[in-house]
């Protein structure tokens, strides 16, 4: 169920249970559970998976491209300037260097994106359960 609570949209689950005693029904207990954080966590997990898949798909072709540029650079170094015009060798060498640099830049961007996709681990801290319940009740009662 979706509630508007003091201008905030809150998603809740409602559980209604009857309370019975030996002599009959005493009443009912309604439990209202705020699911907002759970839904936010589920969305965050979905986005994390999307980010990881995108990073993987970007990273896949980078290694073969980088290996190819290294191969071109080694070939140019072995053949030397006599095998082709010096302009061609310089252009290919410059292109290979540029491709190599850009691949490194893309790899670092992908790594940063992957790091962004990993949300920090939770850091639980000791808390007073009574205080938490009181705060939850205050929110629900508007107090």
Secondary structure, 3 states (H helix, E strand, C coil): CEEEECCEEEEEEEEEEEEEECCEEEEEEEEEEECHHHHHHHHHHHHHHHHHHHHHHHHHHHHHHHHHHHHHHHHHHHHCCCCCCHHHHHHHHHHHHHHHHHHHHHHHHHHHHHHHHCCCCCCCCCCCHHHHHHHHHHHHHCC
